[in-house]
Amino acid sequence: MPFQPIPILIVIDDTRGWCAKVVPDLQELLSNRGFIADVHRMQDGPIELVEHRAVLLGAPTFGLGIRE
């Protein structure tokens, strides 16, 4: 069976714009490894997951003591 890219969905909370800063690099990294990575902002409402085989959730880490 020939290789087929694996469709995944990255769902992010982009309230303050921090997640959107890392998503392009993450998409490129995943693409180089055989994934098709679609991005959806939680603020944009519900989305169908039927076409995706995996979901990654991205959320800000405010209050965890993580520095830039």
Steps between C-alpha positions, in 0.01 A plus 500: 500500500649839404573759766218745569554816708322493836249784547509657846328802649673756720240681714632813668381758749629817339353753743830686544672390180771285661391168350488651152871582532605134526245340268680574168817329627298208635317461168829495311652247740197271467485542123864391472406184688206393284207677661244741355442745784189717492456777758179612665459780754265419788365852464367408154246253641436127447673291234445150359770248586396236246788571260773493767667202667645694794448825688763718668380759750694822549430732790693784667704418810435819695545452873731200468819699556629436145714780362551595138 
